[in-house]
Amino acid sequence: MTDVTVAVVGPGAIGATFAAVARRAGVRELTLCGRTPVERITVRADRGEPVVLEDGVRTEPGGVRGPVDWVLLAVKAHQTPGAGEWLRALTGPDTVVAVLQNGVEHHERVAPFVDGAAVLPAVVWCPAEPLDRETVRLRGEPALTVPDRPEGRALADLLRPGGARVDPAPDFRTALWRKLTMNAVAGLQVLTGRRAGMYRRPDMRRLTVELARECIAVATAEGANLAPSVAEDIAAELAAMPPDLGSSILFDRAAGRVLEWDARNGVVQRFGARHGVPTPVSDVLVPLLAAASDDPN
């Protein structure tokens, strides 16, 4: 057993998956924190034995014991302010908050709620899908890319024994923007209502490349090192995915939930405007995603 305490805030598909990783790694204490009480969550991997998280989900920040050593923050980016009470209850000066969220603004988004605790951004690669409130399907290896600094290497040491791949990256900015480019392109799934099989269409592949190119142009202005050819690489990767693989933003749309459109797509438009980089595809896509996210009432 590892003498480490871990809290997972946001035990959805991503949070539950990495909670299962922490459980397999043998952490001393694991606490799940969320808005909805759930007695147990089962993470079922397509390969390997399921992991049952039997301690249930805590719903009252006042009832948790903090600070903990690690917080894995896995709520959607726009839900971060709503998790602020949890973060304040769980963090102290020696806590590391690993931000398992989409986007490129991890530190700016989370720092106001953690009172000086270390904030560790992460790029999440986790083909997990919620089947219901108590069951998550994991279709492949959960993986993180983190900055190559002491906190990132410590997270790798913590989670690797539990079956996750954690890669400290010297050029984390580039890794972050490459993932954002894939996330931005996944917004097209919302507008079509289709999973990854749609990327095999020649017309969708052309649109994917055009959107990826403008993301890369913005990323370059932000200091990332992405060659223009990466747009074609990403289109090819998406087309090669299992046709029934879906993005979390598509699942949220199907469930009628608020969408993470700003962290995944709006940021491309916002940063493009800041740097004077044209974003014509995003200029059309972002308002459509924002409208799809609106409360119908």
Summary of the structure (lengths in Angstrom):
residues: 297
radius of gyration: 18.6
end to end distance: 49.8
largest distance: 53.6
contacts: 1018
relative contact order: 0.12
helix: 48%
strand: 20%
